[in-house]
Amino acid sequence: MRYKNALCLMHARQPTDHELATIQPFHLTSSSPWNPALEDDDYDMADDSTDQPFIHEDLPVDGGVATMSNTKTKQQEPDWERIQQCLGYKPIDLCKKTMDATTQYARGHVELPMRDHYRSRYPALNCKRLNEIFATDTFFSSEKALGGFTCAQIFVGKSSYLTEVFGMQKESSMSDTLNDFIRKWGAPYALLSDNAKSELSNAVKEILRKYNIKDLQTEPHHPNQNPAERRIQEIKKTANTVMDRSGAPGCLWYLATVYAAYLRNRITRTRLGYKTPIEASIGETPDISALLHFHFYQPVFYYEKHNSPFPKSKERLGWWVGVAENTGDALCYKILTTDNEVIHRSVCRPSDNPLHPFVLADPHANLDADGYLMVCRLICGESHCQ
């Protein structure tokens, strides 16, 4: 050993054939599986002897060089009596089956003297787990969406077909969408992607390490190996259908794809035994009440009690563009206003209700009843893209 620039150095070279034939080798590591629990010692916290060197009794030492080739690694039998106490004194057979059916990744550790810890010690255990492989891919649009999105990242369950879409202003934001997906649905068992640089970036790898997610890639030039490719076609087809039949402008493509993913997650599939992707993935039966009151880009009147001084009406004209999942109750919606803003409102009604054919609502308060109904029925959505 040599000491240089505060570093310990050891010069090494490849041995010659004569040296390999005449010199006895020493193996520093063992080929048997490593079990860190075998190195645990019965430490008494009342007896602070950390300044004493620890010598493993089973470790042979020969000339100052450890030879691990003679050590045998064996599975340490758990203390079933203690585990039985921790599991409510259930039968030991049931405790053994419970240990086999669950994971025990977190290991308790207390530093002395005792102190606080401010960072999560096991972040992978702080989120829900999805027991399947999820595929991901990026798709682009020829038109900038409302909100400035030029592309979107899709996540698809390989067996459940659960789908989520996140908008991006640039492709390098893929790592942010991965965090959002984990925050909403949970951490998948593995993430399958192609060889795009944004999906193999260091930021993505850090997230995969943090949540203990396996990293998988398709073979280069084989997009058929990525299930997300097919799902993108289905989402685009559904989005084009609802936009064509409702007359929605092209700049609403992102809202339409999010609506298409929300819709397809709640429609049964034959391959799933007529279960929905949500039930197949997380075991919950979804409620579709919010989908049965309006269709995409339907003109509606929503209630706006602020900025409505007397005698102005508190009803405003807007367009229904989806369900607000994280706002209000189960019947809270995304409403596109005449100012090209997406707001969340739960009090709204169709604009063509024959029982309430006319209401004095802005921004068309200067129109008569027939003129206002014509505006509601023949709305030109192209104004949203200007």
PAVEXKE-273477 format. One record per residue (C-alpha): z, y, x; residue number from 1. Coordinates in steps of 0.02 Angstrom, whole numbers, plus 50000, padded with zeros to 5 digits. Last residue first. Example, Ala and Ser with C-alpha at 12.3 -4.5 7.8 and 13.67 -1.06 7.14 Angstrom:
# PAVEXKE-273477
REC     Z     Y     X seq
REC 50357 49947 50684   2
REC 50390 49775 50615   1
# end
This chain:
# PAVEXKE-273477
REC     Z     Y     X seq
REC 48418 51612 47181 386
REC 48457 51429 47154 385
REC 48566 51452 47001 384
REC 48431 51559 46916 383
REC 48318 51406 46912 382
REC 48425 51335 46772 381
REC 48323 51417 46636 380
REC 48425 51402 46477 379
REC 48319 51362 46326 378
REC 48449 51298 46204 377
REC 48592 51418 46243 376
REC 48474 51566 46264 375
REC 48391 51525 46098 374
REC 48562 51518 46016 373
REC 48599 51692 46082 372
REC 48437 51762 46015 371
REC 48466 51690 45842 370
REC 48643 51758 45834 369
REC 48601 51931 45895 368
REC 48604 51972 46079 367
REC 48711 52111 46159 366
REC 48854 51990 46197 365
REC 48743 51887 46311 364
REC 48857 51880 46466 363
REC 48977 51859 46376 362
REC 49026 51773 46216 361
REC 49013 51831 46036 360
REC 49013 51659 45957 359
REC 48874 51572 45865 358
REC 48832 51403 45792 357
REC 49011 51342 45766 356
REC 48992 51196 45645 355
REC 48818 51161 45714 354
REC 48889 51131 45889 353
REC 48752 51185 46009 352
REC 48863 51262 46143 351
REC 48965 51105 46167 350
REC 49152 51136 46185 349
REC 49273 51184 46323 348
REC 49459 51186 46359 347
REC 49493 51079 46514 346
REC 49424 51197 46646 345
REC 49386 51180 46831 344
REC 49268 51307 46911 343
REC 49102 51290 46999 342
REC 49028 51460 47038 341
REC 48847 51512 47013 340
REC 48895 51676 46924 339
REC 48833 51604 46758 338
REC 48971 51475 46775 337
REC 48957 51292 46825 336
REC 49099 51196 46744 335
REC 49187 51049 46825 334
REC 49294 50960 46697 333
REC 49474 50922 46649 332
REC 49494 50783 46522 331
REC 49612 50667 46618 330
REC 49737 50806 46648 329
REC 49735 50953 46769 328
REC 49642 50947 46932 327
REC 49611 50803 47052 326
REC 49469 50714 46963 325
REC 49376 50868 46900 324
REC 49239 50777 46803 323
REC 49058 50831 46816 322
REC 48925 50966 46798 321
REC 48954 51041 46624 320
REC 48860 51206 46613 319
REC 48932 51377 46570 318
REC 48944 51512 46437 317
REC 49109 51601 46414 316
REC 49233 51606 46271 315
REC 49376 51731 46272 314
REC 49277 51850 46164 313
REC 49282 52034 46203 312
REC 49381 52144 46082 311
REC 49502 52151 46173 310
REC 49511 52119 46358 309
REC 49441 51957 46429 308
REC 49476 51958 46615 307
REC 49592 51809 46594 306
REC 49588 51698 46438 305
REC 49432 51605 46489 304
REC 49395 51459 46372 303
REC 49235 51364 46405 302
REC 49074 51364 46304 301
REC 48954 51226 46351 300
REC 48775 51199 46405 299
REC 48751 51017 46462 298
REC 48711 51002 46646 297
REC 48769 50820 46654 296
REC 48822 50745 46488 295
REC 48975 50787 46385 294
REC 49114 50702 46286 293
REC 49101 50519 46338 292
REC 49122 50535 46527 291
REC 49301 50601 46522 290
REC 49356 50451 46418 289
REC 49297 50331 46553 288
REC 49465 50253 46599 287
REC 49463 50141 46752 286
REC 49548 49969 46757 285
REC 49637 49958 46924 284
REC 49622 49812 47046 283
REC 49581 49915 47201 282
REC 49406 49856 47246 281
REC 49345 49749 47102 280
REC 49429 49862 46974 279
REC 49347 50016 47049 278
REC 49178 49929 47063 277
REC 49183 49891 46876 276
REC 49191 49712 46817 275
REC 49050 49624 46729 274
REC 49069 49467 46836 273
REC 49052 49572 46994 272
REC 48869 49527 47018 271
REC 48832 49582 46840 270
REC 48899 49757 46871 269
REC 49010 49860 46757 268
REC 48996 50049 46754 267
REC 49145 50150 46817 266
REC 49102 50167 47001 265
REC 48922 50201 46947 264
REC 48974 50357 46851 263
REC 49079 50435 46990 262
REC 48937 50398 47113 261
REC 48809 50478 46996 260
REC 48922 50629 46967 259
REC 48939 50653 47156 258
REC 48750 50635 47170 257
REC 48721 50764 47032 256
REC 48843 50889 47108 255
REC 48748 50870 47272 254
REC 48577 50887 47190 253
REC 48626 51049 47101 252
REC 48504 51154 47205 251
REC 48361 51057 47126 250
REC 48382 51139 46956 249
REC 48451 51042 46806 248
REC 48329 51010 46665 247
REC 48442 50883 46579 246
REC 48318 50739 46582 245
REC 48256 50773 46758 244
REC 48430 50804 46830 243
REC 48506 50649 46749 242
REC 48365 50538 46811 241
REC 48355 50614 46985 240
REC 48542 50585 47010 239
REC 48529 50404 46952 238
REC 48383 50370 47069 237
REC 48468 50458 47214 236
REC 48626 50354 47190 235
REC 48526 50192 47181 234
REC 48424 50234 47337 233
REC 48583 50281 47431 232
REC 48659 50114 47380 231
REC 48515 50022 47462 230
REC 48541 50111 47628 229
REC 48731 50093 47616 228
REC 48713 49904 47625 227
REC 48668 49920 47811 226
REC 48579 49766 47880 225
REC 48414 49821 47800 224
REC 48416 49972 47918 223
REC 48364 49857 48062 222
REC 48295 49972 48198 221
REC 48450 49947 48307 220
REC 48563 49804 48251 219
REC 48698 49864 48134 218
REC 48864 49929 48193 217
REC 49045 49878 48163 216
REC 49210 49964 48205 215
REC 49373 49885 48146 214
REC 49497 50004 48068 213
REC 49672 50017 48142 212
REC 49711 50184 48057 211
REC 49729 50287 48216 210
REC 49600 50187 48312 209
REC 49468 50214 48178 208
REC 49512 50399 48170 207
REC 49497 50417 48359 206
REC 49330 50327 48355 205
REC 49263 50450 48227 204
REC 49312 50599 48335 203
REC 49237 50515 48488 202
REC 49069 50506 48402 201
REC 48988 50343 48346 200
REC 48948 50399 48167 199
REC 48881 50568 48225 198
REC 48776 50484 48359 197
REC 48686 50374 48233 196
REC 48688 50190 48282 195
REC 48705 50119 48108 194
REC 48870 50104 48018 193
REC 48994 49971 47961 192
REC 49177 50022 47945 191
REC 49309 49886 47942 190
REC 49465 49838 47845 189
REC 49454 49997 47745 188
REC 49583 50137 47751 187
REC 49627 50210 47582 186
REC 49540 50283 47429 185
REC 49568 50471 47433 184
REC 49644 50507 47604 183
REC 49538 50373 47686 182
REC 49380 50450 47611 181
REC 49432 50625 47661 180
REC 49465 50570 47841 179
REC 49293 50488 47846 178
REC 49216 50646 47774 177
REC 49293 50748 47915 176
REC 49223 50628 48045 175
REC 49048 50650 47972 174
REC 49051 50838 48002 173
REC 48923 50819 48143 172
REC 48785 50801 48013 171
REC 48795 50983 47961 170
REC 48835 51071 47797 169
REC 48911 50912 47730 168
REC 48938 50844 47555 167
REC 49045 50690 47524 166
REC 48991 50539 47421 165
REC 49099 50391 47371 164
REC 49046 50217 47315 163
REC 49139 50058 47267 162
REC 49008 49919 47279 161
REC 49149 49788 47273 160
REC 49083 49671 47409 159
REC 49011 49788 47542 158
REC 49107 49940 47481 157
REC 48998 50094 47502 156
REC 49033 50259 47590 155
REC 48903 50399 47579 154
REC 48889 50553 47688 153
REC 48791 50703 47622 152
REC 48662 50825 47685 151
REC 48611 51009 47672 150
REC 48768 51074 47586 149
REC 48781 51264 47568 148
REC 48894 51266 47415 147
REC 48752 51245 47291 146
REC 48634 51128 47379 145
REC 48507 51170 47512 144
REC 48340 51090 47475 143
REC 48246 50956 47572 142
REC 48397 50843 47557 141
REC 48476 50727 47686 140
REC 48560 50557 47687 139
REC 48699 50496 47802 138
REC 48764 50318 47811 137
REC 48921 50217 47782 136
REC 48965 50035 47750 135
REC 49138 49981 47696 134
REC 49207 49810 47742 133
REC 49341 49741 47628 132
REC 49529 49733 47601 131
REC 49554 49918 47566 130
REC 49721 49976 47634 129
REC 49824 50118 47563 128
REC 49893 50246 47684 127
REC 50052 50270 47785 126
REC 50043 50101 47872 125
REC 49900 50152 47989 124
REC 50001 50307 48036 123
REC 50134 50200 48124 122
REC 50249 50313 48226 121
REC 50217 50467 48121 120
REC 50257 50618 48226 119
REC 50420 50715 48219 118
REC 50542 50587 48289 117
REC 50724 50638 48287 116
REC 50850 50587 48420 115
REC 50977 50450 48457 114
REC 51047 50444 48635 113
REC 50983 50315 48648 112
REC 50813 50275 48576 111
REC 50798 50167 48421 110
REC 50650 50050 48395 109
REC 50598 49953 48241 108
REC 50430 49866 48254 107
REC 50293 49905 48128 106
REC 50149 49782 48111 105
REC 50232 49655 47997 104
REC 50090 49595 47887 103
REC 50103 49495 47726 102
REC 50052 49326 47656 101
REC 50121 49223 47802 100
REC 50288 49315 47799  99
REC 50300 49287 47611  98
REC 50262 49102 47632  97
REC 50404 49089 47758  96
REC 50523 49185 47644  95
REC 50481 49071 47498  94
REC 50522 48918 47604  93
REC 50683 49005 47660  92
REC 50742 49024 47481  91
REC 50774 49205 47431  90
REC 50930 49291 47499  89
REC 50865 49465 47454  88
REC 50727 49474 47582  87
REC 50833 49550 47722  86
REC 50962 49411 47709  85
REC 50827 49277 47717  84
REC 50752 49364 47868  83
REC 50921 49348 47956  82
REC 50933 49164 47913  81
REC 50751 49139 47963  80
REC 50774 49201 48140  79
REC 50593 49187 48190  78
REC 50533 49044 48302  77
REC 50456 49110 48462  76
REC 50278 49051 48487  75
REC 50255 48980 48660  74
REC 50187 49053 48820  73
REC 50207 48941 48971  72
REC 50237 49011 49145  71
REC 50159 48920 49293  70
REC 50006 49034 49309  69
REC 50115 49190 49309  68
REC 50134 49198 49498  67
REC 50228 49353 49549  66
REC 50208 49408 49730  65
REC 50364 49451 49831  64
REC 50344 49295 49937  63
REC 50345 49182 49788  62
REC 50431 49240 49630  61
REC 50441 49131 49476  60
REC 50469 49222 49310  59
REC 50579 49119 49194  58
REC 50737 49220 49230  57
REC 50653 49386 49192  56
REC 50728 49519 49305  55
REC 50775 49688 49232  54
REC 50837 49815 49358  53
REC 50998 49904 49311  52
REC 50987 50087 49259  51
REC 50970 50037 49077  50
REC 51145 49966 49074  49
REC 51209 50060 48924  48
REC 51327 49936 48841  47
REC 51359 49994 48663  46
REC 51175 49974 48622  45
REC 51187 49789 48666  44
REC 51016 49727 48714  43
REC 50972 49547 48678  42
REC 50810 49538 48775  41
REC 50631 49547 48713  40
REC 50498 49484 48834  39
REC 50448 49341 48720  38
REC 50411 49466 48581  37
REC 50265 49533 48682  36
REC 50165 49373 48648  35
REC 50019 49358 48768  34
REC 49895 49217 48741  33
REC 49874 49095 48887  32
REC 49760 49142 49033  31
REC 49904 49205 49136  30
REC 49908 49355 49250  29
REC 49951 49388 49433  28
REC 49874 49227 49497  27
REC 49909 49197 49681  26
REC 49774 49115 49787  25
REC 49813 49006 49941  24
REC 49700 49050 50088  23
REC 49586 48919 50169  22
REC 49435 48896 50055  21
REC 49431 49071 49980  20
REC 49454 49146 50153  19
REC 49307 49046 50222  18
REC 49196 49099 50076  17
REC 49236 49281 50110  16
REC 49350 49386 50003  15
REC 49283 49542 49914  14
REC 49374 49697 49970  13
REC 49533 49788 49925  12
REC 49622 49942 49988  11
REC 49783 49981 49897  10
REC 49823 50159 49852   9
REC 49981 50239 49785   8
REC 49952 50418 49730   7
REC 50046 50579 49771   6
REC 49897 50643 49871   5
REC 49896 50485 49979   4
REC 50021 50342 49990   3
REC 49960 50175 50057   2
REC 50000 50000 50000   1
# end
